[in-house]
Amino acid sequence: MTLVSLPGLRATIEEISQRYNLPGSAVEEALREALIKGYEKFRRSKNREDDFSEEYFENFNVQLDTDEEGFKILTAKVIVDLDKEQISHTDHQIALSEVQEQIDDSEIQVGDSVIVDVTPEQKEFGRMAAIQTKQVLLQKLRDQQRKLIQEEFKDLEETVLQARVVRFERQSAIVAVSSGLGQPEVEAELPKREQLPNDTYRSNATFKVYLKKVRETPHRGPQLIVSRATAGLVVELFSNEVPEIEEEIVRIVAVAREAHPPSRHVGVRTKIAVDTLERDVDPVGACIGARGSRIQAVVNELRGEKIDVIRWSPDPSTYIANSLSPARVDRVVLADPEEKQSLVLVAEDQLSLAIGKEGQNVRLAARLTGWKIDIKDINKYKEEEETEEVDSEEDPVELEETDSEE
C-alpha cells in the first residue's frame, strides 16, 4: 500500500498539542480533516473536467501512521455486479470480480463495502498536500480549540472562576480563566456593564468572576462572558464561604444587588435573605461567621461592598421589617396585599437609615421582598390619624347644622 511521507509527524503532533493546549487525539483529528481537504483539492485540480458534488468525498478518510511517519488515503467502495469497464463511479463502486481477484473470501457478495487504498504517488500529491494541509490545519486546530472550550466551560456556567486581567479591548477587560487546577487558561470577556465601579482593573490583577454565559459566535467561536456585577456572584461567594449553604442546612431565598448605583456618591450594595429548617441553626449568624469572618471574606473579594444579610420570613410584615435592616422598624401596615403595597412606620431618627442614601436601602428592600414599600415617620402618621378621626367626628355635625338652616 502507498504511503505519503510526512517526516517528523509524531514530533509535529506533540508540538502542536502543547502550543494549542489540545490533546494529541484532537490534533490528529484536525490533521486528518486537513489532509482530506488537501486530497480533495488535488483531485479537483487534476480532474477539472469532472463535476464533483459537495458530498463526493464524504466516503474518503485518512489513516495516519505515526510510526512510519506518513499517511494513506482510504475510501469505502460498494461492490457491484458489473464489469470493471462498466463502472462509471469508480470512487464509490468496485466490481465483484476485481474484489475476488484481490481477496480470497467466499462470503463477499454484491452490496458489501470494502476499504480501498487510493493514495496518490508521493511526487504527485506530496507538495500540494503539504501546502493545502498547513492552511487548513490552522483553521481546524482553531475549530478544535473552540469545540473543547465549549464542552469544558458549558458545565461551568453560573459558577465562580478565578480570573486574571490580560488586556483591554474598547471598554471590556479580557481576562484569563481556568476550568480547574492544572488546566490551561482561556480568555473571557468582562464587558463594561458587568464591571464594578469600585474595582480597579489593571494588567495581571486577579479576582473572582461569575461565568454568565458560554456564547457561540459564527466567526469567533465560543465566547466566555463573565461578570462581577451579577447577584449570582454574591450567592456563589457565600456558598463557597459558608459550609451550611453548601450542605443545604441554610438556604439563600432571595438576593437583591445594586451594582451600578444612580450616582457615584452611592456605593455598591447587596441584600440577601436566608432561612433554615433547623431550629438550632441561626442562618444569619452562619453567613456572618465568628467575628464576621465569613461575610468579611466576601466583602473583601467585592472590594468593600456593603452587604446586608437578613432573615427571611413567610410573614410579609416580618420579612419587610427585616429587609430594611439596619433600620429599626416600629410597624408594618399591609395596605394592599393583592397589589403588594405596604406602609412602614419608623421613628424619626430611623427614617433616613430606612430610606438609605438616595433611596438605596428601601429600593433594595422592595426588590428583595417583591413589595412596594412606603416609609413614614410614625409620629407624623399618628398625628395624621388623629386629625382624620377629628375630621370624621366633625363632619356629621356640620351636616346637621346645614340641614337645620334649610
C-alpha atoms as one frame of an Amber mdcrd trajectory, in Angstrom:
protein
   0.000   0.000   0.000   1.201   3.528  -0.864   2.306   5.804   1.986   2.785
   9.556   1.573   5.710  10.516   3.772   5.367  13.230   6.434   8.803  13.443
   8.122   8.643  14.375  11.826   4.898  13.586  12.066   4.973  12.390  15.681
   7.056  15.361  16.863   4.786  17.778  14.955   1.655  16.401  16.642   3.262
  16.705  20.083   4.450  20.278  19.399   1.037  21.426  18.145  -0.642  19.694
  21.075   1.436  21.705  23.557   1.178  25.005  21.660  -2.609  24.911  21.317
  -3.328  23.146  24.632  -5.076  20.319  22.793  -4.925  16.563  23.362  -2.976
  14.576  20.760  -6.184  12.890  19.546  -7.719  16.302  18.736  -4.601  17.323
  16.774  -4.671  14.045  14.826  -8.369  14.542  14.030  -7.664  18.076  12.775
  -4.747  16.783  10.703  -6.885  14.050   9.111  -9.540  16.608   8.168  -6.899
  18.922   6.721  -5.314  16.136   4.649  -8.697  15.123   3.231  -9.216  18.743
   2.168  -5.782  18.655   0.557  -6.651  15.440  -1.292  -9.966  16.940  -2.422
  -8.198  19.991  -3.863  -5.629  17.716  -5.550  -8.369  15.699  -7.232 -10.332
  18.750  -8.332  -7.231  20.327  -9.891  -6.219  17.079 -11.571  -9.682  16.297
 -12.980 -11.001  19.721 -13.889 -13.495  18.288 -16.378 -15.255  16.285 -13.626
 -18.080  17.925 -11.724 -17.570  16.865  -8.098 -20.537  17.436  -5.783 -20.232
  18.729  -2.217 -20.779  15.210  -0.828 -18.490  13.449  -3.314 -15.546  12.988
  -0.925 -17.546  12.057   2.184 -16.575   8.360   1.921 -12.838   9.180   1.913
 -10.747   9.235   5.072  -7.109   9.477   6.158  -5.133   6.844   8.046  -2.197
   8.362   9.929   0.875   6.243  10.663   2.991   7.969  13.331   5.488   5.091
  13.422   6.237   5.220   9.693   5.589   8.991   9.676   3.148   9.169   6.809
  -0.476   8.723   5.813  -2.767   6.894   3.401  -5.991   7.929   1.689  -8.673
   5.266   2.014 -12.201   5.072   0.628 -15.180   2.792   1.119 -16.460   1.294
  -2.153 -19.677  -0.652  -2.694 -19.346  -3.989  -4.528 -21.473  -4.113  -7.706
 -22.234  -6.900 -10.187 -20.731  -5.122 -13.209 -17.617  -5.429 -15.267 -14.794
  -3.090 -14.319 -15.164  -1.194 -17.599 -18.913  -0.646 -16.995 -18.465   1.195
 -13.681 -18.856   4.970 -14.036 -18.446   5.924 -10.346 -15.041   4.361  -9.726
 -14.512   6.279  -6.466 -17.638   4.758  -4.933 -18.099   1.394  -6.637 -15.921
  -1.642  -7.392 -16.604  -4.746  -9.499 -17.190  -8.025  -7.686 -14.674  -9.744
  -9.986 -11.985  -7.215  -9.069 -12.514  -7.774  -5.354 -12.419 -11.536  -5.786
  -9.059 -11.235  -7.553  -7.568  -9.442  -4.552  -9.390 -11.063  -1.616  -9.924
 -14.773  -1.147 -13.230 -14.645   0.714 -16.218 -16.738  -0.395 -18.650 -14.698
   1.754 -18.085 -11.460  -0.185 -21.194 -10.506  -2.117 -22.766  -7.682  -4.096
 -23.815  -4.767  -1.873 -20.992  -5.183   0.644 -18.452  -2.415   1.223 -14.687
  -2.751   1.072 -11.932  -0.320   2.103  -9.617   0.530  -0.788  -6.285   2.365
  -0.699  -6.427   5.261  -3.196  -3.354   7.157  -2.017  -1.703   9.075  -4.906
   2.030   8.838  -5.564   4.256  10.964  -3.324   5.610  13.083  -6.184   2.103
  13.851  -7.469   0.422  14.611  -4.206   3.100  15.333  -1.584   3.906  19.005
  -2.290   0.298  20.100  -2.844  -0.795  18.151   0.220   1.799  19.929   2.362
   0.721  23.414   1.215  -3.004  22.790   1.498  -2.704  20.912   4.790  -0.859
  23.756   6.505  -3.579  26.256   5.560  -6.492  24.052   6.542  -4.813  22.646
   9.654  -4.606  26.051  11.360  -8.336  26.545  10.868  -9.130  23.010  12.021
  -6.999  23.479  15.132  -8.867  26.662  15.990 -12.139  24.790  15.478 -10.958
  22.012  17.785  -9.941  24.570  20.415 -13.348  26.233  20.245 -15.124  22.896
  20.498 -13.126  21.908  23.583 -13.742  25.301  25.207 -17.467  24.922  24.533
 -17.541  21.466  26.137 -15.195  22.374  29.003 -16.944  25.542  30.185 -20.596
  24.846  29.309 -20.993  22.842  32.525 -19.359  25.675  34.497 -21.959  28.314
  33.632 -23.283  30.120  36.734 -20.207  29.234  38.804 -17.275  31.284  40.110
 -13.868  31.227  38.403 -10.549  32.842  39.268  -9.652  35.485  36.687  -6.549
  37.442  35.709  -6.585  40.607  33.593  -4.725  40.071  30.314  -5.532  43.163
  28.247  -8.263  45.668  27.393 -10.425  45.904  24.278 -12.531  49.038  23.993
 -14.321  49.185  27.373 -14.109  45.440  28.043 -11.446  43.742  30.140 -10.127
  40.494  28.645  -9.348  38.076  31.454  -7.780  34.621  31.575  -9.795  31.959
  33.383  -9.238  28.270  34.006 -11.715  25.427  34.441  -9.644  23.843  37.194
  -6.247  23.200  38.764  -3.651  22.392  36.144  -5.950  23.233  33.234  -4.803
  25.752  30.587  -6.106  29.313  30.759  -8.749  30.516  28.320  -9.655  34.115
  27.554 -13.029  35.512  28.643 -14.668  38.906  28.223 -15.671  41.099  31.156
 -17.879  43.750  29.486 -18.217  47.268  30.878 -21.772  46.612  32.083 -20.536
  43.599  34.103 -17.747  45.523  35.867 -17.958  47.043  39.347 -17.343  50.772
  39.840 -15.222  50.098  42.944 -12.926  47.628  41.119  -9.539  48.624  39.726
  -8.755  46.746  36.531  -5.060  46.699  35.741  -2.857  44.185  33.946  -2.364
  40.914  35.895  -4.872  41.939  38.595  -6.658  38.843  39.941 -10.192  38.435
  41.280 -13.153  36.076  41.133 -15.757  36.298  38.359 -19.117  34.686  37.640
 -19.365  32.786  34.354 -22.647  34.129  32.956 -22.694  32.530  29.551 -20.765
  30.484  27.018 -21.892  32.163  23.813 -21.324  30.675  20.360 -20.397  33.266
  17.740 -20.223  32.493  13.992 -16.727  33.903  13.435 -15.030  33.877  16.823
 -16.294  30.544  18.143 -17.240  30.108  21.831 -17.040  33.331  23.794 -16.994
  33.278  27.596 -18.894  36.181  29.175 -18.021  36.760  32.826 -19.391  39.198
  35.383 -18.507  40.983  38.587 -21.833  42.810  38.776 -24.404  39.992  38.807
 -26.161  38.977  42.027 -25.170  35.402  41.242 -21.557  36.212  42.141 -22.562
  37.158  45.692 -24.620  33.983  46.050 -21.739  31.779  44.849 -19.201  33.541
  47.073 -21.393  32.942  50.128 -21.901  29.324  49.058 -18.118  28.882  48.962
 -17.567  30.574  52.327 -20.497  29.095  54.292 -20.448  25.285  54.628 -24.051
  25.316  55.876 -25.187  26.664  52.487 -23.188  24.028  50.617 -24.700  21.346
  52.890 -28.200  22.849  52.329 -28.719  23.478  56.050 -29.006  27.191  55.257
 -30.646  28.314  52.034 -30.494  31.621  50.205 -34.100  32.558  49.479 -33.635
  35.871  47.678 -30.957  38.364  46.745 -31.092  41.954  45.503 -27.998  43.773
  44.290 -27.380  47.287  43.031 -24.061  47.015  41.222 -24.495  50.292  39.336
 -25.930  52.890  41.748 -27.621  56.013  40.325 -24.699  58.254  41.313 -21.060
  57.975  42.325 -21.979  59.127  45.831 -23.724  55.794  46.465 -21.737  52.597
  46.790 -22.490  49.100  45.514 -24.819  47.260  47.901 -26.469  43.846  48.247
 -29.240  42.449  50.404 -29.506  38.711  50.861 -32.331  36.817  52.591 -31.540
  33.462  54.211 -33.532  30.794  56.036 -33.192  27.350  57.608 -35.422  24.489
  58.723 -33.041  23.597  61.563 -34.204  25.008  64.914 -30.742  25.211  66.443
 -29.141  26.993  63.466 -29.012  30.765  63.092 -28.893  31.303  59.302 -27.826
  34.946  59.565 -25.103  34.107  62.075 -23.880  31.245  59.886 -23.415  33.658
  56.968 -21.690  36.298  59.080 -19.372  33.840  60.836 -17.327  34.172  64.014
 -16.358  37.821  64.427 -17.709  38.467  60.927 -15.018  36.317  59.291 -17.232
  34.738  56.608 -19.022  37.859  55.427 -15.757  39.811  55.593 -14.154  37.376
  53.126 -16.992  38.081  50.677 -16.805  41.839  51.286 -13.050  41.826  50.671
 -13.465  39.938  47.377 -16.053  42.550  46.309 -13.734  45.437  47.251 -15.657
  46.691  50.290 -19.210  46.257  49.002 -21.882  46.743  51.685 -23.840  43.517
  52.284 -26.932  43.096  54.479 -27.794  39.517  55.467 -31.351  39.293  56.769
 -33.662  36.509  57.955 -36.378  35.508  55.518 -39.884  35.045  56.904 -43.109
  33.659  55.424 -44.907  36.522  57.181 -44.767  39.550  54.832 -44.740  42.110
  57.675 -41.791  40.454  59.398 -39.957  39.956  56.116 -40.411  43.584  55.079
 -39.260  44.808  58.505 -36.162  42.595  58.321 -35.393  43.705  54.775 -34.940
  47.331  55.866 -32.005  46.391  58.103 -30.056  48.045  59.642 -33.013  50.387
  60.319 -35.353  49.534  63.234 -38.981  49.260  62.135 -41.853  50.015  64.549
 -44.759  48.801  62.472 -45.607  47.420  59.024 -49.060  48.028  57.534 -50.016
  45.800  54.597 -52.067  48.482  52.840 -52.988  46.374  49.796 -51.907  42.705
  49.987 -53.223  41.925  46.499 -51.132  44.684  44.914 -48.340  44.040  47.419
 -48.295  47.597  48.732 -47.064  48.245  52.263 -46.558  51.147  54.636 -43.604
  51.002  57.022 -43.552  53.202  60.131 -40.271  54.098  61.792 -39.047  56.550
  64.416 -37.792  59.906  63.181 -34.143  59.008  63.885 -34.537  55.830  61.796
 -36.163  57.477  58.799 -33.014  58.354  56.820 -31.470  54.960  57.654 -34.562
  53.101  56.445 -34.685  55.052  53.197 -30.935  54.981  52.674 -28.672  57.273
  50.678 -30.579  58.337  47.550 -33.247  55.744  48.455 -30.950  52.750  48.016
 -31.953  50.849  51.184 -35.696  50.934  50.559 -35.163  50.300  46.846 -33.213
  47.100  47.545 -35.697  46.026  50.226 -38.519  46.353  47.703 -36.630  44.226
  45.157 -35.788  41.636  47.790 -39.328  41.220  49.115 -41.316  41.938  45.971
 -43.426  44.515  47.873 -43.826  48.220  47.200 -42.652  49.966  50.375 -43.627
  53.468  51.545 -41.837  54.722  54.659 -43.260  57.282  57.088 -42.328  58.834
  60.421 -44.542  57.041  62.944 -45.240  60.214  64.966 -46.409  62.111  61.877
 -48.505  59.110  60.868 -50.203  59.108  64.302 -50.861  62.840  64.049 -52.458
  62.340  60.626 -54.592  59.537  62.020 -55.758  61.722  64.919 -56.559  64.579
  62.547 -58.575  62.269  60.318 -60.502  60.978  63.341 -61.345  64.521  64.436
 -62.445  65.468  60.928 -64.646  62.394  60.667 -66.326  63.281  64.004 -66.973
  66.905  62.977 -68.417  66.142  59.551 -71.832  64.847  60.765 -72.321  67.934
  62.998 -71.729  70.259  60.078 -74.246  68.326  58.018 -76.879  68.616  60.766
 -76.351  72.377  61.037 -76.752  72.698  57.301 -79.948  70.700  57.383 -81.423
  72.845  60.172 -80.684  76.001  58.301 -82.617  74.674  55.388
